């Protein structure tokens, strides 16, 4: 357990790098469709509108990043609580233990 904590601390464990999305046909199809629609949409905008749209995309990406980080932490806590429940001798274990 100690080794994995050090590996995590030093950045050697990066779960985001293990995502399957590059090899997922359904994801690739959706990403290609979104890209095509975005290109078509951007071609209809003037420079000012295109700049505003890019600012919106950046703001939404920041929002998504924060949300995904919180989902990851919540998933980690849920997994840790499941592990604790597996080794606990108590009959009940608080869901919000961590």
N, C-alpha and C positions, 0 to 999 in steps of 0.2 A: 504494500500500500504506500509506503514511504517513497519508493521509486516513482510511482505514477504521479504522486503529488509534485515531486521535483520536476519531472518531465513536463507536467502541465504548467508549473510556474515558469520554467525557462522557455515556454512557447514551443516545445517539441511535440505537443499534442494539439492539433488544430482540427477539430471535428468538421469545420466547414470545408476543409479540403477533401473530405471523404464523401461528399455529396455525389449521388448517382445521376444527377441531372444531365450531365453530358452524354450519358449512354441511354437516357430515357427517351424513347421515340415520341411518346405523348407530349412530354415537356418540350422537345425540340420542335414539334409541329406547332405548339402554342406559341413558342418564342418566335418562330419564323413568321407566323401569322401576325403577331403583334408588331414585329419589325416592319413588315410590309404595310400595315395600316398606318403606322407612325410615319413612314416615308411619304405615303400618299397624303396624309394630313399635313405634314410639314411643307409639302410642295404648294399647298394652297394658302400659306401664310406669308405675310410681308415680314420684313426684317424685325420690326418691333414686336409683332405677335410671336414670331419664332423665338426671340430672346425671352419673352415672357413665358412661353411654353417651356423653354429650357430651365428657367428658374423654378417653375412648378415641378418639373421632373427631379431636380436636385432636392427640393424641399420634401417631395414624396419619398425619395430614396433615403434621406436622413430619417424620416418618420418610420419607414419600413425597417431600417437598420436597428433603431431603438426597440421597436416592437419585437423583432426576431431575437434580439439579445435577451429581452425579458422572457420570451417563450422558452428559449434555451435554458435559462436559469431555472424557470419553473419546472421544466422537464427534468433537469438534473436533480432538483429537490425531490420531485415525485419519485424518481428512480432511487434516490438515497433513502427515502421513506419506505419504499417497498423492500429494499435490502434490510433496513432496520427491522421491519415487521417480520422478515424471514428468520432473523436470528434472535429476535426478542422472545423471552420466555413469558412475557405478559400476554394476557388474552386480548387486551385492547391496546392500541397504540394511536396516539393522536395523529390525525391526518396532517396537521400543521406543526409537526414536531420541529422541523428545521426552520 
